[in-house]
Amino acid sequence: MERLLNDVVTEISADTRIAIIREATKLHEEILRGTVDELQQQTAGRKWRGECVVAIYATNSSDN
């Protein structure tokens, strides 16, 4: 996950809004939302287990 978030920063921006969904539709479902920068800080050193989906929020070309 750390590598993926670093790639999003490099290819898009640290201000990109994303959601990380872990264990979707299951008992221990977890959804984290924020900018890539915020979620990198919030999840630093975390050991990810289970299935994860990362959703990248669309931006208008005029926002760039």
PyMOL commands that set and color helices and strands:
alter all, ss='L'
color gray80, all
select helices_A, chain A and resi 2-11+36-43+61-63
alter helices_A, ss='H'
color red, helices_A
select strands_A, chain A and resi 17-22+30-35+52-56
alter strands_A, ss='S'
color yellow, strands_A
deselect
rebuild
show_as cartoon
